[in-house]
Amino acid sequence: MSIETDLFSHLSNDAALVALVDVRIYPLLMPLDCEKPAVVYSITNNKELQALNSREPYGEEVLIQVDCWDSDFDHCLEVRDAVQNAMYSFTSKAHGFNSRSLFESETGLHRQLIEFKIKR
């Protein structure tokens, strides 16, 4: 399975996250007319890991970005926390979490941008 498929399956089966966003978990782009809160995930970098003495890859390190969107700042933080907590139980080890608070003035939406890595 692809990392995108695994990630979607994992997030959409996390009870705490689903309680906050229902089924509004999207790859790459959020539909313009979707209800909020919503979550959008993307793979921003996928690096093949190789041993020094071999050309054969032994795994990959994947940089993932998850954007949490809502019109309410505090609720957006709750969604961010739910995503991060869900990723702690992902089969591939999630690590190196970074997050930023952003506001999109054109849409009036708060955004929590989360970046982290996994190794597979």
N, C-alpha and C positions, 0 to 999 in steps of 0.2 A: 504494500500500500504506500501511497505517497504521503509525505509529511503533511500536506494540506488536508488530505482525507482523514488522517489520524488526528490532526489538530481539531478539525470540525467535529468529528465524532466525540472526542474527549470533552470539548467545551459544551456541546449541545446535550451531553448526558450528565453534566454537573448540576445537581438539584439547586444549589444556592444561586448559581448564575442564571439558570432557567427561570427561577422564581423572580428574578429582576428584569430579564430581557425577553422572556418567553422564547420564541423561535427566531428572534431577530439577530442572528449571527451570520455574517456575510464574508465571503472571500473578496478581497481587493477593494470593492466599492459598495457603498450602501445605496439602495434605491432612494431617489430623491423624495419620494412621498411616503417613506416608511415611518412608522411610529417610533418614538424614542422612549426609553433608552434602546440603544442598539450597539452591537459590537462588530468591528471589521478587523479581519486578520490578514496578514500578508507575509510572505517570505521575502526579506530584503537582501539576504545573502546566503548562499549555500556553498560552503567550502569543503572540498574533498580532502580528507586527511590521509597522508601517506607517510610510511616509515622512511627514515633516511636511507636505509639499505635496500629499498624495494620500490618499484614503480606501481605496485598494486595498492589500491586504496584499502584502508582498513575501517573506514567510517566517514562520517561527515559531521561538520559543525554548522549549524543552521542558525542564522539570526532572524528572529521573528519580531514583527511589530503588530501590536494589537491596539486598536483605537476604540475607546469607549466614548459614546456620545449621549448627551442628554441636555435638556434645557435647564435642569436644576443641578447646580454645582455639587451639593452634598450627595445627591443620588448618583451622580457621575463617579464620585469617589467610592461609593459602595460597589458600583459595578467594577471599577478598577480592582478593588480589593478581592472581589469574588473571582475575577479572572486570574489574578496572581495566586490566590489560594488553590484554584483548580489546577493550575500548572504545577504546583508542588507534587501532585500525585500523577503527573503524566509519566508514561512508561519510559520516555527518554528524560534524562536528568535536565530539568530547567534550572538555569543559573544566570547570574549577572544581571539581575533585574534593575532597570532604570525606568523612571516615569517622569513625565512632564505634564503640567497643567497648561492648557491652551484655551483660548476663547475665539470662536469664529464670529466676528461682528456681523458679517453678511447674513448668517443664518440664525444668530442669537443662541448658538449651541456651545456648551462646554465640551471640552475634549480632554480625555486623559490618554496620553500616548505612552504605551508600555513597550519597552524593548527588552528582549532577553535572548539567551542562546540555549540551544540544546545540542547534545552530542548523540549520534546514533551509530 
